Amino acid sequence: MLIKPAFSLPTIFLCRSFILPAMLLIALLLQIEHSEAQTSKEIRGVWVHPSTFGPAKDPAVASIRKTLDEYHHSGINTLMVLVKSTSGLVYYKSSVAQMDTAWKWDFFGTFLEEAQKRNMTVHPWFCVFTEGAQAGPVREHPEWFVRSTTMETQGVVNPALEGVREYERNLILELVRNYPVNWIHLDYIRYPCEPSEPFFSFDEETRKQFRQHTGEDPLELKNKNSGNTLWNEWIEWNGEHVTRFVRELKTALKTAKRSVRISAAVFPDADNSRVLIGQDWGRWMREGLIDMICPMLYLNNDTLLAKYVERAVKHAIQHRQLCAGIGIVTAHNKNSPAGLVSQIRLTRRLRADGYIIFSSGSLTKEYLDALALLR
């Protein structure tokens, strides 16, 4: 007995003609939903300088409120606000470091309060080892400064010294105790890059420590290049001290009454940074010492930007985040609103967690208008 099919061949083809477009539509909707979800949780940040608002309190507070309203309207949700500059002076109430005397009020406390009213996330931004003003307690410790083979200094203190690491760590812990923050942002978490790389310290205490480690004085090494095993060890040994600082800070933050995470501004390439400036940020991400990494990719070449974003994204494992640092006006590039938009879209395509713009001083209305269209 022949069984009559439930559907004729034309009916089957008709069903397929509806099913395939429907499946494509569903896939498109899911892609849009995923894209919207990704954008909704995207980190959209700015590095913010106190100088953007000026030192006089009343006009500065008015400017902070106006600026944060404009940022909020443009979709910005994260603020890396400078609390310790490359001079070593600070912009919050401190009993440890010297405040910038031009700001006779609690800039950071005021800024934080206004940002939190707008549900914006604040990362207090520390330029960690830079002490250009040689002010406060640092003035009492000239032996802390990084010294070249000819004993020249660059206004940067030496992470190989325990006293240096303790001082810089105490600054951060003081702020965490006194202000309700959930993030700390590290910058200049490295050795100097000028006038040449690498620029590690040849001060007497550092040389003594390395002699204890290897039996050799780094200053007396005949061949200071990568063909010498001892020079390779010198490079690795110095970098270990920067990593030690990050690890010690991570441990110390666990004693805070709330969860405090760490973000860091870093040089573009993890491998080069590890060797040339002792900044092993790839390892920091792998070991969970850093929660958010922000490689500073300041250039107008989108092809190169894509190369380094894609390379950096591979380090954003588990719950760690990767936000591309995009420059408007820097020592390396001068961008445009269209260029900024293009680079942000590129970071989205490469599945970065967001972007941080350098910096507030260059983020004019034309850039904010362009950002508002990206929301």
N, C-alpha and C positions, 0 to 999 in steps of 0.2 A: 504494500500500500504506500503510495506516495504521500508524503507530508507536505502540505502547502506552506511555503515560507511565510513568516509573519509579516515581512516587508518585501515589497518588490524591489528590484534593482534600482529603478529610478528613485524610489523612496530612500534607499540607503545612500545613494549619491547626494540626494537633497539634504539628508541629515548631516553628511560629512561637510557639505558646503556651508552649513551653519556652525557646526562644531569647531572646525579649524579656525575661522575668524574669532569665534568666542574664546577659544583657548589663547589666541594671540592677544585678545583684548585683556583677558585675565592676567596674562604674563606682564603686559604693559602696565596695568594697574598696580600689580605687585611691585614692579620696578619703581613706579612713581611713589608708592607708599614707602618703599625702602629708602628711596632718595630723600623723601620728606622727613622720614624718621631720622636719617643720618644728619640732615641739615638742622633739624630741631635740636639735636644734642651737640651740634658742632661748637667747638671752642672758638670764639671770635674775639681775639684779644688785641691789646695795645700796650706797648711799653710807655709809661707815663712819667714825665719829669716834673718835679715841683716848679721848675723855672717856667713851665707853661703857664702857670697862674700868678707867679710873682710872689715876693716875700711879704707884702703888706696884707694883713689879715682880712680886713673887710672886703676889699676888691677881689682878693684871692678866693674867699669863700663864695662870693657871688659868681665868679668865673668857674669854680669847681661845679657848682650846681647847674649852671647853663651848659657847660661842656658835657657833664654826665647825662643830662637830658638829651643832648644831641647824639651822644654815643648810643644811648639806649634806643633812640628812634632809628638809628642806623643798624641796629642788630648786634652791637658790641655787647658782650656779656662777661668779659674777663679783663682784668686790669692788673698789669705788672707795674706797681707804683714804686718809684725809687725811694728807698729809706736810708741807704748808705751809698754815697757817691764814690767815684774813683779817688776823691780827695781823702776819703776816710771819715768825713763829717757825716752826721746823721740828721734825719728830718722827723724824729720822734723823740719823746721824752726819754732820756737815757741817763743813767748814773754810771755808765761804763765808758761810753765814747763821748766825744765833744760834738755838740749840736752845731749846725751851720748858724753862725751868729746873725745872719741876715733874716732868718726865720725865728722870730721871738715867740712863737706860739706852736702848738702841737699840730703841725701840718698833717702828719699821717693819721692821727686820731680823728681829725675833722674829715679828711678825705674818706677814710674807712666808713665812718658813720653815714655820709652822704651816699656812698656806693651801695651799702647794705640796704638803705631805704629803697633802692631801685633794683634790689635782688641781683646785684652784680658781684661776681666772685673777685676777690682781691688777693693778689700774691705780693706781699711786701718783698721788694727787689733789693738784694744786697750785692754790691760789688765787693766780693769777699776779700781777696788778698791785696787790693790796691789801697795804699795809704799815702797818697801824694802830698797831703798837707803835713804829714808827720806830726799830727796833733794829738792831744790827750795823752793817754798812757803810752802810745806808740813813741812819742817824743823821748820817753825815758829809756827806750830800747833800740838804739841805733844798730845793735848787733842782729836785730830781727830782719833787716833788709837783705833781699837778694843781691849778691855781689858777683860781678863778672870776674874773669881771670885777672883783670887789671884793677879789681876792687871798685869798679863803677857801680852805681845803683840806679834803679829805674822807678823808685817810689812804690815798690811792690815788696811785701813781706814774704818770708820763706816758709812754705808749708812743711818743710822738713823739720822745723823746730817746734817742739811740743808747746812752748809758750805762745807761739803764733796761733797754732790751731785752737788752743784753749781760749785765747782772747777773741778770735773771730767767732767761735762757737758761742761764747757767752753773750755776745751782742745779739745773736739770733734768739737765744733762749730767753733773754730779757724781754725782747719784743713779744715773743709767744706768751710769756707770763702776763704781760700787761695789756695786751690787745686781743680781742676775740677773732683770731684768724685761723684758717684751716689749711693754709698753704704758706710755704716759704719759697722764694725764687732766688736761685743762686746765679750770679754772673761773675766773670773773671775768676772762675773756679779752676785756676790753671797757673802755670808759670808765665812770665812775660813772653811776648812774641817779637818784641823789638829790643835792640836794633837788629837782632838775628835770632834764628831758631836753631837748636834749642838754647834757652837762656836760663840755665840752672845756676844755683848759688855755689860759689867757691869760698864762702866765708869759713873761718877756722872751725867752728862747731860742726858745720856740715861735713867738712873734710875729715874731721875726727870721727864722725859717725860712719862715714864710708870706709875709712881705714879699719875701723873695728869690724865692719861687714866683710871686707875683701882683703885687708892687709895692704891696700894700695891707696895712695893719695891721688884723687882725680886731677888735681892741678898739675901733677908731675907726669901724667900719662903722656908718652911720646906721641902717640897717634890718637888724636881725638876724632875718630870717625868710626863708621859702622863696621869696618873691617877688623876692629879691635874688640875682642870679647869683653874686656873690662869696660870699654866705652858703652857697649850694649847694656851691660849691667848697670852702669851709671844712669843711663836713660830710664831703664825699668825701675831702678831703685827710687829715683826722684818721683816718678809717676805714682808709685805706691803710696807716697805721703799725701798726695792729693786725694787719692781714693780713701786713705785712712781718715782724712778729715770728713769726707762724705759719710763714711761708715760710722764714725764717732757721733756726728750730728744726728744721723738716723736713729742711733741707739738712744741718744739723749732726748730726742723728741718723743720717745715712747713714754717718758715720765710725765708728759703734759696731761692736763685734765681732759683733753679732747684729742681726737685724731688730727694730726698735722702732717700733711704730705709735702713732698719736695718737688719743685720743678727747677729746671736749669737751662740757661742760655749757653749753647755750646758752639764750637767751630763746626764747619760743614761736614767733615769726614771723620768718622770715628777712628779709623786706623792712623791717619796722619796726625790727628789730635793726640792720640796716645803717645806717639813717638816724639813729636816736636814740642808739645807744651804740657805733657804729663796729664792730659785730660782724657781718661779712658772711659768715655761715656757709654760706649757699647757694653763694656763690662758692668757699669753701674746699672744699666737697664736689665742685663741678664740676671744680676744678683738681687734685683729689686731694691737697690739703694736709692733710686730716683723713680718718681711716679710719672713725671712728664718731662720730655726732652724737647727743647726748642732750638734746632740747628739754625744758625743765622745765615740764611741764603740770600744775601743782598746782591742781586744782579738783575739785569734786564733780559737775559738770555733764557727763554722758556725751555729750550732743549736741555740746557745744563741744569736748570732748576728741576726739571722732571727727573733727570738722572740722579741728583742728590736727594730729592724727596723719596724717590723709589728705593734708594739705597738705605735711607734712614728709617723708612717705614718697617723694614725687616727687623729692626731692633725693638719695635713696639710690641713686645710679646706679653701674653697674659693680660693683666689689667693696666699695664703701662701705656702712656699716651704719647703720641708724636704730633707736635704742632710746628709747622714750618714758619720760621721767622722771615717775614717779607719786608723789604726796605722801601721806603718812599724816597727819602733823601739821606744817604749815608756816605761814608768815605769811599764806598765801592760802586754806588749806582745812584741814578736819579730817575725815579719812576714817573708814571702818569696815571690818572684815574683808570683809563682803559687798560693799561699794563697791570695795575693792581687787580682789577677784576679778572683779567686773563689768568694771572698767577693763582688767585684764589680758586678759580674753577679747575685749574690744573691740580691743585692739592686735593680737591674733592674727587676728581677722577682717579687719583692714585690712593684714595682711601686714607688720607691723613685724618687725624682727629680734629684738626682745625688749623688755625693760623694765628700768629701774633705779628702785629704791624709795628715797625719802627719808623717813627715814634710819634708821640702826641704833638710835638712841636711842628711837625709837617702835615698832620692830619687836618687839612683845611676843609672848607665846606664842599668843594668839588669832589674830594675823596669821600666824604661822608655821604653825599648824595649818591655816588656810585655804589657804596656799600649798601645803602637802603634798598636799592633795586635788586640786590642779591638775596634778600631775606626770604 
